[in-house]
Amino acid sequence: MDVLWQKGSATVGEVMAVLPDDPPVAYNTVQTTLRILEQKGYVRHTKSNRAFIFTPLVGRGEASGSAVSHLLSQFFQNSPKLLVLRILEDQRVESQQLERIKKMIEESRVL
């Protein structure tokens, strides 16, 4: 999806050209992934000459929101608190980021 968001649209070959070579990813794997994304409604394809051109149907923000909602429901009992606690337990969070998080919490209390 990152490649499609950056380029606006791309063929399987164009997506492959941007992916890292180590480890190599097979053409069929990229094509299958794009087809799955299409079945799920995230991308669509059009035909140009002999290649399919894939275009994103959802923006990065919408996709990340959907992913977070799925993550919350599948692993954290729909609890943002449990997700945040897990992140804070498992990840090193820089003090500057923690200050920003604290500020966001304070601002959300005002609303």
Buried (B, 14 or more C-beta within 10 A) or exposed (E): BEBBEEBEBBBBEBBBEEEEEEEEEEEEEBBEBBBEBBEEEBBBBEEEEEBBBBBBBBEEEEBEEEEEEEEBEEEBEEEEEEBEEEEEEEEEEEEEEEEEBEEEEEEEEEE
